[in-house]
């Protein structure tokens, strides 16, 4: 893979085409990357203790590395 953690990239294919962000995580065995602010999904987080509130979190999910290109 030619892209590394911390590189600025632009999405060139898929539903998030045209979005820009920084790479948060690289998974070379699966040939996927996690880009900040791209491919966001909602996840319900249940409270562990009585005082903590339950929340709905936005989590960036991985996309295939061929769908991103370096952006300077």
PyMOL Python script that loads the backbone (N, CA, C, O; Angstrom):
from pymol import cmd

cmd.read_pdbstr("""\
ATOM      1  N   UNK A   1       0.835  -1.179   0.000  1.00  0.00           N
ATOM      2  CA  UNK A   1       0.000   0.000   0.000  1.00  0.00           C
ATOM      3  C   UNK A   1       0.881   1.243   0.000  1.00  0.00           C
ATOM      4  O   UNK A   1       1.895   1.298   0.696  1.00  0.00           O
ATOM      5  N   UNK A   2       0.493   2.218  -0.769  1.00  0.00           N
ATOM      6  CA  UNK A   2       1.289   3.430  -0.876  1.00  0.00           C
ATOM      7  C   UNK A   2       0.830   4.534   0.064  1.00  0.00           C
ATOM      8  O   UNK A   2       1.478   5.576   0.156  1.00  0.00           O
ATOM      9  N   UNK A   3      -0.268   4.321   0.757  1.00  0.00           N
ATOM     10  CA  UNK A   3      -0.757   5.336   1.685  1.00  0.00           C
ATOM     11  C   UNK A   3      -0.500   4.884   3.118  1.00  0.00           C
ATOM     12  O   UNK A   3      -0.513   3.691   3.422  1.00  0.00           O
ATOM     13  N   UNK A   4      -0.266   5.856   3.987  1.00  0.00           N
ATOM     14  CA  UNK A   4       0.086   5.560   5.373  1.00  0.00           C
ATOM     15  C   UNK A   4      -0.819   6.332   6.315  1.00  0.00           C
ATOM     16  O   UNK A   4      -1.542   7.240   5.903  1.00  0.00           O
ATOM     17  N   UNK A   5      -0.770   5.963   7.559  1.00  0.00           N
ATOM     18  CA  UNK A   5      -1.532   6.663   8.589  1.00  0.00           C
ATOM     19  C   UNK A   5      -1.078   8.127   8.641  1.00  0.00           C
ATOM     20  O   UNK A   5       0.119   8.414   8.664  1.00  0.00           O
ATOM     21  N   UNK A   6      -2.042   9.041   8.661  1.00  0.00           N
ATOM     22  CA  UNK A   6      -1.728  10.454   8.721  1.00  0.00           C
ATOM     23  C   UNK A   6      -1.733  11.154   7.373  1.00  0.00           C
ATOM     24  O   UNK A   6      -1.697  12.384   7.327  1.00  0.00           O
ATOM     25  N   UNK A   7      -1.778  10.401   6.263  1.00  0.00           N
ATOM     26  CA  UNK A   7      -1.825  11.009   4.927  1.00  0.00           C
ATOM     27  C   UNK A   7      -3.188  11.653   4.696  1.00  0.00           C
ATOM     28  O   UNK A   7      -4.205  11.158   5.181  1.00  0.00           O
ATOM     29  N   UNK A   8      -3.205  12.755   3.957  1.00  0.00           N
ATOM     30  CA  UNK A   8      -4.449  13.377   3.526  1.00  0.00           C
ATOM     31  C   UNK A   8      -4.875  12.726   2.226  1.00  0.00           C
ATOM     32  O   UNK A   8      -4.083  12.615   1.290  1.00  0.00           O
ATOM     33  N   UNK A   9      -6.147  12.287   2.167  1.00  0.00           N
ATOM     34  CA  UNK A   9      -6.645  11.584   0.992  1.00  0.00           C
ATOM     35  C   UNK A   9      -7.987  12.163   0.559  1.00  0.00           C
ATOM     36  O   UNK A   9      -8.649  12.876   1.314  1.00  0.00           O
ATOM     37  N   UNK A  10      -8.369  11.841  -0.669  1.00  0.00           N
ATOM     38  CA  UNK A  10      -9.681  12.178  -1.202  1.00  0.00           C
ATOM     39  C   UNK A  10     -10.315  10.878  -1.692  1.00  0.00           C
ATOM     40  O   UNK A  10      -9.637  10.024  -2.263  1.00  0.00           O
ATOM     41  N   UNK A  11     -11.615  10.738  -1.465  1.00  0.00           N
ATOM     42  CA  UNK A  11     -12.335   9.542  -1.899  1.00  0.00           C
ATOM     43  C   UNK A  11     -12.691   9.720  -3.367  1.00  0.00           C
ATOM     44  O   UNK A  11     -13.291  10.725  -3.748  1.00  0.00           O
ATOM     45  N   UNK A  12     -12.317   8.735  -4.196  1.00  0.00           N
ATOM     46  CA  UNK A  12     -12.509   8.854  -5.639  1.00  0.00           C
ATOM     47  C   UNK A  12     -13.636   7.972  -6.159  1.00  0.00           C
ATOM     48  O   UNK A  12     -13.971   8.048  -7.341  1.00  0.00           O
ATOM     49  N   UNK A  13     -14.235   7.131  -5.302  1.00  0.00           N
ATOM     50  CA  UNK A  13     -15.325   6.260  -5.749  1.00  0.00           C
ATOM     51  C   UNK A  13     -16.252   5.963  -4.582  1.00  0.00           C
ATOM     52  O   UNK A  13     -15.844   6.006  -3.422  1.00  0.00           O
ATOM     53  N   UNK A  14     -17.496   5.663  -4.902  1.00  0.00           N
ATOM     54  CA  UNK A  14     -18.467   5.284  -3.893  1.00  0.00           C
ATOM     55  C   UNK A  14     -19.370   6.431  -3.484  1.00  0.00           C
ATOM     56  O   UNK A  14     -19.346   7.504  -4.087  1.00  0.00           O
ATOM     57  N   UNK A  15     -20.170   6.192  -2.450  1.00  0.00           N
ATOM     58  CA  UNK A  15     -21.162   7.175  -2.017  1.00  0.00           C
ATOM     59  C   UNK A  15     -20.532   8.404  -1.354  1.00  0.00           C
ATOM     60  O   UNK A  15     -21.177   9.447  -1.252  1.00  0.00           O
ATOM     61  N   UNK A  16     -19.302   8.290  -0.912  1.00  0.00           N
ATOM     62  CA  UNK A  16     -18.601   9.405  -0.275  1.00  0.00           C
ATOM     63  C   UNK A  16     -17.627  10.092  -1.226  1.00  0.00           C
ATOM     64  O   UNK A  16     -16.690  10.755  -0.783  1.00  0.00           O
ATOM     65  N   UNK A  17     -17.841   9.937  -2.518  1.00  0.00           N
ATOM     66  CA  UNK A  17     -16.944  10.486  -3.536  1.00  0.00           C
ATOM     67  C   UNK A  17     -16.783  11.996  -3.365  1.00  0.00           C
ATOM     68  O   UNK A  17     -17.765  12.726  -3.229  1.00  0.00           O
ATOM     69  N   UNK A  18     -15.518  12.453  -3.375  1.00  0.00           N
ATOM     70  CA  UNK A  18     -15.216  13.871  -3.260  1.00  0.00           C
ATOM     71  C   UNK A  18     -14.889  14.332  -1.849  1.00  0.00           C
ATOM     72  O   UNK A  18     -14.387  15.442  -1.671  1.00  0.00           O
ATOM     73  N   UNK A  19     -15.159  13.514  -0.846  1.00  0.00           N
ATOM     74  CA  UNK A  19     -14.839  13.899   0.531  1.00  0.00           C
ATOM     75  C   UNK A  19     -13.346  13.765   0.778  1.00  0.00           C
ATOM     76  O   UNK A  19     -12.687  12.879   0.233  1.00  0.00           O
ATOM     77  N   UNK A  20     -12.823  14.659   1.613  1.00  0.00           N
ATOM     78  CA  UNK A  20     -11.402  14.650   1.952  1.00  0.00           C
ATOM     79  C   UNK A  20     -11.253  14.392   3.439  1.00  0.00           C
ATOM     80  O   UNK A  20     -12.126  14.751   4.230  1.00  0.00           O
ATOM     81  N   UNK A  21     -10.144  13.768   3.819  1.00  0.00           N
ATOM     82  CA  UNK A  21      -9.888  13.505   5.222  1.00  0.00           C
ATOM     83  C   UNK A  21      -8.513  12.918   5.434  1.00  0.00           C
ATOM     84  O   UNK A  21      -7.760  12.675   4.491  1.00  0.00           O
ATOM     85  N   UNK A  22      -8.203  12.694   6.710  1.00  0.00           N
ATOM     86  CA  UNK A  22      -6.916  12.140   7.097  1.00  0.00           C
ATOM     87  C   UNK A  22      -7.107  10.669   7.448  1.00  0.00           C
ATOM     88  O   UNK A  22      -8.129  10.290   8.020  1.00  0.00           O
ATOM     89  N   UNK A  23      -6.127   9.848   7.108  1.00  0.00           N
ATOM     90  CA  UNK A  23      -6.209   8.423   7.396  1.00  0.00           C
ATOM     91  C   UNK A  23      -5.948   8.195   8.882  1.00  0.00           C
ATOM     92  O   UNK A  23      -4.928   8.622   9.423  1.00  0.00           O
ATOM     93  N   UNK A  24      -6.896   7.510   9.530  1.00  0.00           N
ATOM     94  CA  UNK A  24      -6.776   7.207  10.950  1.00  0.00           C
ATOM     95  C   UNK A  24      -6.176   5.823  11.193  1.00  0.00           C
ATOM     96  O   UNK A  24      -5.462   5.614  12.173  1.00  0.00           O
ATOM     97  N   UNK A  25      -6.471   4.874  10.293  1.00  0.00           N
ATOM     98  CA  UNK A  25      -6.014   3.501  10.487  1.00  0.00           C
ATOM     99  C   UNK A  25      -5.845   2.834   9.128  1.00  0.00           C
ATOM    100  O   UNK A  25      -6.632   3.069   8.210  1.00  0.00           O
ATOM    101  N   UNK A  26      -4.818   2.003   9.005  1.00  0.00           N
ATOM    102  CA  UNK A  26      -4.559   1.249   7.780  1.00  0.00           C
ATOM    103  C   UNK A  26      -4.585  -0.229   8.112  1.00  0.00           C
ATOM    104  O   UNK A  26      -3.959  -0.663   9.079  1.00  0.00           O
ATOM    105  N   UNK A  27      -5.312  -1.014   7.310  1.00  0.00           N
ATOM    106  CA  UNK A  27      -5.382  -2.458   7.488  1.00  0.00           C
ATOM    107  C   UNK A  27      -4.859  -3.133   6.223  1.00  0.00           C
ATOM    108  O   UNK A  27      -5.646  -3.468   5.338  1.00  0.00           O
ATOM    109  N   UNK A  28      -3.535  -3.341   6.121  1.00  0.00           N
ATOM    110  CA  UNK A  28      -2.958  -3.850   4.868  1.00  0.00           C
ATOM    111  C   UNK A  28      -3.393  -5.268   4.503  1.00  0.00           C
ATOM    112  O   UNK A  28      -3.492  -5.580   3.317  1.00  0.00           O
ATOM    113  N   UNK A  29      -3.655  -6.134   5.477  1.00  0.00           N
ATOM    114  CA  UNK A  29      -4.074  -7.505   5.159  1.00  0.00           C
ATOM    115  C   UNK A  29      -5.437  -7.521   4.484  1.00  0.00           C
ATOM    116  O   UNK A  29      -5.689  -8.346   3.606  1.00  0.00           O
ATOM    117  N   UNK A  30      -6.317  -6.609   4.894  1.00  0.00           N
ATOM    118  CA  UNK A  30      -7.656  -6.529   4.308  1.00  0.00           C
ATOM    119  C   UNK A  30      -7.709  -5.517   3.169  1.00  0.00           C
ATOM    120  O   UNK A  30      -8.721  -5.424   2.474  1.00  0.00           O
ATOM    121  N   UNK A  31      -6.633  -4.758   2.968  1.00  0.00           N
ATOM    122  CA  UNK A  31      -6.530  -3.715   1.947  1.00  0.00           C
ATOM    123  C   UNK A  31      -7.600  -2.642   2.142  1.00  0.00           C
ATOM    124  O   UNK A  31      -8.242  -2.206   1.187  1.00  0.00           O
ATOM    125  N   UNK A  32      -7.782  -2.218   3.416  1.00  0.00           N
ATOM    126  CA  UNK A  32      -8.776  -1.212   3.760  1.00  0.00           C
ATOM    127  C   UNK A  32      -8.143  -0.106   4.594  1.00  0.00           C
ATOM    128  O   UNK A  32      -7.100  -0.297   5.219  1.00  0.00           O
ATOM    129  N   UNK A  33      -8.797   1.056   4.590  1.00  0.00           N
ATOM    130  CA  UNK A  33      -8.349   2.190   5.391  1.00  0.00           C
ATOM    131  C   UNK A  33      -9.559   2.831   6.066  1.00  0.00           C
ATOM    132  O   UNK A  33     -10.686   2.731   5.580  1.00  0.00           O
ATOM    133  N   UNK A  34      -9.301   3.494   7.200  1.00  0.00           N
ATOM    134  CA  UNK A  34     -10.328   4.272   7.888  1.00  0.00           C
ATOM    135  C   UNK A  34      -9.959   5.738   7.711  1.00  0.00           C
ATOM    136  O   UNK A  34      -8.874   6.165   8.107  1.00  0.00           O
ATOM    137  N   UNK A  35     -10.870   6.512   7.114  1.00  0.00           N
ATOM    138  CA  UNK A  35     -10.630   7.921   6.838  1.00  0.00           C
ATOM    139  C   UNK A  35     -11.536   8.757   7.742  1.00  0.00           C
ATOM    140  O   UNK A  35     -12.720   8.462   7.902  1.00  0.00           O
ATOM    141  N   UNK A  36     -10.962   9.796   8.322  1.00  0.00           N
ATOM    142  CA  UNK A  36     -11.681  10.680   9.232  1.00  0.00           C
ATOM    143  C   UNK A  36     -12.860  11.354   8.520  1.00  0.00           C
ATOM    144  O   UNK A  36     -12.670  12.032   7.510  1.00  0.00           O
ATOM    145  N   UNK A  37     -14.071  11.168   9.045  1.00  0.00           N
ATOM    146  CA  UNK A  37     -15.256  11.809   8.507  1.00  0.00           C
ATOM    147  C   UNK A  37     -15.856  11.155   7.275  1.00  0.00           C
ATOM    148  O   UNK A  37     -16.761  11.723   6.664  1.00  0.00           O
ATOM    149  N   UNK A  38     -15.379   9.983   6.896  1.00  0.00           N
ATOM    150  CA  UNK A  38     -15.869   9.290   5.706  1.00  0.00           C
ATOM    151  C   UNK A  38     -16.450   7.943   6.115  1.00  0.00           C
ATOM    152  O   UNK A  38     -15.911   7.269   6.993  1.00  0.00           O
ATOM    153  N   UNK A  39     -17.563   7.549   5.472  1.00  0.00           N
ATOM    154  CA  UNK A  39     -18.232   6.274   5.722  1.00  0.00           C
ATOM    155  C   UNK A  39     -18.646   6.153   7.190  1.00  0.00           C
ATOM    156  O   UNK A  39     -18.342   5.159   7.850  1.00  0.00           O
ATOM    157  N   UNK A  40     -19.341   7.172   7.691  1.00  0.00           N
ATOM    158  CA  UNK A  40     -19.754   7.219   9.086  1.00  0.00           C
ATOM    159  C   UNK A  40     -20.988   6.341   9.314  1.00  0.00           C
ATOM    160  O   UNK A  40     -21.905   6.312   8.493  1.00  0.00           O
ATOM    161  N   UNK A  41     -20.993   5.637  10.433  1.00  0.00           N
ATOM    162  CA  UNK A  41     -22.117   4.809  10.858  1.00  0.00           C
ATOM    163  C   UNK A  41     -22.459   5.166  12.294  1.00  0.00           C
ATOM    164  O   UNK A  41     -21.592   5.602  13.052  1.00  0.00           O
ATOM    165  N   UNK A  42     -23.711   4.984  12.670  1.00  0.00           N
ATOM    166  CA  UNK A  42     -24.137   5.261  14.034  1.00  0.00           C
ATOM    167  C   UNK A  42     -24.115   3.971  14.830  1.00  0.00           C
ATOM    168  O   UNK A  42     -24.507   2.913  14.336  1.00  0.00           O
ATOM    169  N   UNK A  43     -23.644   4.072  16.092  1.00  0.00           N
ATOM    170  CA  UNK A  43     -23.568   2.915  16.968  1.00  0.00           C
ATOM    171  C   UNK A  43     -24.127   3.310  18.327  1.00  0.00           C
ATOM    172  O   UNK A  43     -23.726   4.326  18.895  1.00  0.00           O
ATOM    173  N   UNK A  44     -25.047   2.514  18.848  1.00  0.00           N
ATOM    174  CA  UNK A  44     -25.621   2.778  20.161  1.00  0.00           C
ATOM    175  C   UNK A  44     -24.661   2.268  21.231  1.00  0.00           C
ATOM    176  O   UNK A  44     -24.189   1.132  21.168  1.00  0.00           O
ATOM    177  N   UNK A  45     -24.380   3.117  22.210  1.00  0.00           N
ATOM    178  CA  UNK A  45     -23.469   2.767  23.301  1.00  0.00           C
ATOM    179  C   UNK A  45     -24.269   2.771  24.588  1.00  0.00           C
ATOM    180  O   UNK A  45     -24.698   3.829  25.049  1.00  0.00           O
ATOM    181  N   UNK A  46     -24.474   1.609  25.170  1.00  0.00           N
ATOM    182  CA  UNK A  46     -25.256   1.479  26.390  1.00  0.00           C
ATOM    183  C   UNK A  46     -24.407   1.880  27.587  1.00  0.00           C
ATOM    184  O   UNK A  46     -23.205   1.616  27.618  1.00  0.00           O
ATOM    185  N   UNK A  47     -25.029   2.514  28.564  1.00  0.00           N
ATOM    186  CA  UNK A  47     -24.281   2.960  29.740  1.00  0.00           C
ATOM    187  C   UNK A  47     -23.867   1.761  30.587  1.00  0.00           C
ATOM    188  O   UNK A  47     -24.614   0.792  30.720  1.00  0.00           O
ATOM    189  N   UNK A  48     -22.672   1.841  31.152  1.00  0.00           N
ATOM    190  CA  UNK A  48     -22.157   0.751  31.994  1.00  0.00           C
ATOM    191  C   UNK A  48     -22.559   0.952  33.451  1.00  0.00           C
ATOM    192  O   UNK A  48     -22.805  -0.011  34.178  1.00  0.00           O
ATOM    193  N   UNK A  49     -22.622   2.222  33.870  1.00  0.00           N
ATOM    194  CA  UNK A  49     -23.000   2.511  35.249  1.00  0.00           C
ATOM    195  C   UNK A  49     -24.278   3.344  35.251  1.00  0.00           C
ATOM    196  O   UNK A  49     -24.716   3.835  34.211  1.00  0.00           O
ATOM    197  N   UNK A  50     -24.859   3.493  36.418  1.00  0.00           N
ATOM    198  CA  UNK A  50     -26.132   4.202  36.514  1.00  0.00           C
ATOM    199  C   UNK A  50     -25.990   5.691  36.198  1.00  0.00           C
ATOM    200  O   UNK A  50     -26.929   6.290  35.673  1.00  0.00           O
ATOM    201  N   UNK A  51     -24.864   6.293  36.497  1.00  0.00           N
ATOM    202  CA  UNK A  51     -24.670   7.722  36.287  1.00  0.00           C
ATOM    203  C   UNK A  51     -24.359   8.111  34.859  1.00  0.00           C
ATOM    204  O   UNK A  51     -24.642   9.240  34.458  1.00  0.00           O
ATOM    205  N   UNK A  52     -23.783   7.205  34.074  1.00  0.00           N
ATOM    206  CA  UNK A  52     -23.425   7.509  32.684  1.00  0.00           C
ATOM    207  C   UNK A  52     -24.650   7.431  31.780  1.00  0.00           C
ATOM    208  O   UNK A  52     -25.448   6.501  31.897  1.00  0.00           O
ATOM    209  N   UNK A  53     -24.806   8.406  30.875  1.00  0.00           N
ATOM    210  CA  UNK A  53     -25.929   8.327  29.948  1.00  0.00           C
ATOM    211  C   UNK A  53     -25.621   7.405  28.761  1.00  0.00           C
ATOM    212  O   UNK A  53     -24.462   7.241  28.378  1.00  0.00           O
ATOM    213  N   UNK A  54     -26.650   6.817  28.197  1.00  0.00           N
ATOM    214  CA  UNK A  54     -26.483   6.068  26.951  1.00  0.00           C
ATOM    215  C   UNK A  54     -26.312   7.073  25.830  1.00  0.00           C
ATOM    216  O   UNK A  54     -26.832   8.186  25.917  1.00  0.00           O
ATOM    217  N   UNK A  55     -25.591   6.702  24.773  1.00  0.00           N
ATOM    218  CA  UNK A  55     -25.328   7.637  23.685  1.00  0.00           C
ATOM    219  C   UNK A  55     -25.369   6.924  22.347  1.00  0.00           C
ATOM    220  O   UNK A  55     -25.264   5.700  22.263  1.00  0.00           O
ATOM    221  N   UNK A  56     -25.523   7.721  21.313  1.00  0.00           N
ATOM    222  CA  UNK A  56     -25.392   7.220  19.953  1.00  0.00           C
ATOM    223  C   UNK A  56     -24.143   7.865  19.374  1.00  0.00           C
ATOM    224  O   UNK A  56     -24.071   9.087  19.250  1.00  0.00           O
ATOM    225  N   UNK A  57     -23.159   7.047  19.021  1.00  0.00           N
ATOM    226  CA  UNK A  57     -21.864   7.534  18.545  1.00  0.00           C
ATOM    227  C   UNK A  57     -21.768   7.411  17.031  1.00  0.00           C
ATOM    228  O   UNK A  57     -22.313   6.476  16.444  1.00  0.00           O
ATOM    229  N   UNK A  58     -21.075   8.354  16.400  1.00  0.00           N
ATOM    230  CA  UNK A  58     -20.740   8.265  14.981  1.00  0.00           C
ATOM    231  C   UNK A  58     -19.358   7.646  14.867  1.00  0.00           C
ATOM    232  O   UNK A  58     -18.392   8.169  15.423  1.00  0.00           O
ATOM    233  N   UNK A  59     -19.260   6.536  14.151  1.00  0.00           N
ATOM    234  CA  UNK A  59     -17.998   5.819  14.021  1.00  0.00           C
ATOM    235  C   UNK A  59     -17.627   5.725  12.544  1.00  0.00           C
ATOM    236  O   UNK A  59     -18.470   5.390  11.712  1.00  0.00           O
ATOM    237  N   UNK A  60     -16.363   6.022  12.213  1.00  0.00           N
ATOM    238  CA  UNK A  60     -15.868   5.908  10.838  1.00  0.00           C
ATOM    239  C   UNK A  60     -15.554   4.444  10.554  1.00  0.00           C
ATOM    240  O   UNK A  60     -14.772   3.819  11.271  1.00  0.00           O
ATOM    241  N   UNK A  61     -16.160   3.909   9.517  1.00  0.00           N
ATOM    242  CA  UNK A  61     -15.959   2.520   9.138  1.00  0.00           C
ATOM    243  C   UNK A  61     -14.931   2.444   7.999  1.00  0.00           C
ATOM    244  O   UNK A  61     -14.743   3.419   7.271  1.00  0.00           O
ATOM    245  N   UNK A  62     -14.270   1.294   7.844  1.00  0.00           N
ATOM    246  CA  UNK A  62     -13.245   1.176   6.798  1.00  0.00           C
ATOM    247  C   UNK A  62     -13.831   1.161   5.391  1.00  0.00           C
ATOM    248  O   UNK A  62     -14.958   0.715   5.174  1.00  0.00           O
ATOM    249  N   UNK A  63     -13.035   1.664   4.430  1.00  0.00           N
ATOM    250  CA  UNK A  63     -13.366   1.580   3.013  1.00  0.00           C
ATOM    251  C   UNK A  63     -12.167   0.971   2.294  1.00  0.00           C
ATOM    252  O   UNK A  63     -11.053   0.972   2.818  1.00  0.00           O
ATOM    253  N   UNK A  64     -12.397   0.463   1.114  1.00  0.00           N
ATOM    254  CA  UNK A  64     -11.327  -0.185   0.360  1.00  0.00           C
ATOM    255  C   UNK A  64     -10.280   0.848  -0.059  1.00  0.00           C
ATOM    256  O   UNK A  64     -10.620   1.972  -0.429  1.00  0.00           O
ATOM    257  N   UNK A  65      -9.025   0.463   0.001  1.00  0.00           N
ATOM    258  CA  UNK A  65      -7.922   1.377  -0.276  1.00  0.00           C
ATOM    259  C   UNK A  65      -7.903   1.855  -1.729  1.00  0.00           C
ATOM    260  O   UNK A  65      -7.343   2.911  -2.024  1.00  0.00           O
ATOM    261  N   UNK A  66      -8.507   1.093  -2.632  1.00  0.00           N
ATOM    262  CA  UNK A  66      -8.528   1.519  -4.034  1.00  0.00           C
ATOM    263  C   UNK A  66      -9.485   2.681  -4.270  1.00  0.00           C
ATOM    264  O   UNK A  66      -9.448   3.304  -5.330  1.00  0.00           O
ATOM    265  N   UNK A  67     -10.336   2.978  -3.299  1.00  0.00           N
ATOM    266  CA  UNK A  67     -11.304   4.070  -3.442  1.00  0.00           C
ATOM    267  C   UNK A  67     -10.775   5.404  -2.941  1.00  0.00           C
ATOM    268  O   UNK A  67     -11.511   6.391  -2.935  1.00  0.00           O
ATOM    269  N   UNK A  68      -9.517   5.455  -2.519  1.00  0.00           N
ATOM    270  CA  UNK A  68      -8.924   6.719  -2.052  1.00  0.00           C
ATOM    271  C   UNK A  68      -7.643   7.014  -2.822  1.00  0.00           C
ATOM    272  O   UNK A  68      -6.982   6.114  -3.339  1.00  0.00           O
ATOM    273  N   UNK A  69      -7.311   8.313  -2.883  1.00  0.00           N
ATOM    274  CA  UNK A  69      -6.077   8.755  -3.531  1.00  0.00           C
ATOM    275  C   UNK A  69      -5.459   9.839  -2.671  1.00  0.00           C
ATOM    276  O   UNK A  69      -6.172  10.597  -2.012  1.00  0.00           O
ATOM    277  N   UNK A  70      -4.138   9.915  -2.673  1.00  0.00           N
ATOM    278  CA  UNK A  70      -3.446  10.960  -1.917  1.00  0.00           C
ATOM    279  C   UNK A  70      -3.887  12.330  -2.396  1.00  0.00           C
ATOM    280  O   UNK A  70      -4.108  12.557  -3.586  1.00  0.00           O
ATOM    281  N   UNK A  71      -4.008  13.240  -1.432  1.00  0.00           N
ATOM    282  CA  UNK A  71      -4.435  14.609  -1.739  1.00  0.00           C
ATOM    283  C   UNK A  71      -3.503  15.558  -1.013  1.00  0.00           C
ATOM    284  O   UNK A  71      -3.361  15.479   0.207  1.00  0.00           O
ATOM    285  N   UNK A  72      -2.873  16.446  -1.744  1.00  0.00           N
ATOM    286  CA  UNK A  72      -1.929  17.384  -1.145  1.00  0.00           C
ATOM    287  C   UNK A  72      -2.498  18.765  -1.089  1.00  0.00           C
ATOM    288  O   UNK A  72      -1.835  19.687  -0.612  1.00  0.00           O
TER     289      UNK A  72
END
""", "prot")
cmd.dss("prot")
cmd.show_as("cartoon", "prot")
cmd.util.cbc("prot")
cmd.orient("prot")
